[in-house]
Amino acid sequence: MDTVTRTVSIKSAGDQKAIDWRRKMSDHIAYALLTYTALQIFVTIGALKTKGTSLLPYLALVILVGAIIPACRRFERRWTSLTAEQAMAPELEHRFRSDRVALWLLAIGLPFALTALFKGLALAFA
């Protein structure tokens, strides 16, 4: 019985894998950039379509997609500067969660906020 208990405790201790917060944040940043870009294309460009063949909406899209990259880079830099030992620390879970929420709020909310701003400006100047 003692051997069985020891085997189970060793196995369950081996199942606990250290989490590399750097890698997890990098994955979230990549998916957030894809989400932001897709939303920006479908939401903002759809709202900015004009009757003419203006390139202005597409130029705005390129600028807005390019503007999000430095913000995402700032999130990533905060995590890539950690040492391997620091990146595995379970104490960073709270910091990771708050950064992840901020990142996704930015990636999902910004395209809708910018669309509302553009529509408001269009109505104001129409």
DASULRA-V751454 format. One record per run of one state. SS is the DSSP state (@ for helix, = for strand, . for the rest). FROM is the first residue (numbers start at 0). TO is the last residue. If there is no record, write none. Layout:
BEGIN
SS_FROM_TO + SS_FROM_TO
END
This chain:
BEGIN
._0_0 + @_1_14 + ._15_19 + @_20_47 + ._48_54 + @_55_79 + ._80_82 + @_83_86 + ._87_88 + @_89_123 + ._124_125
END
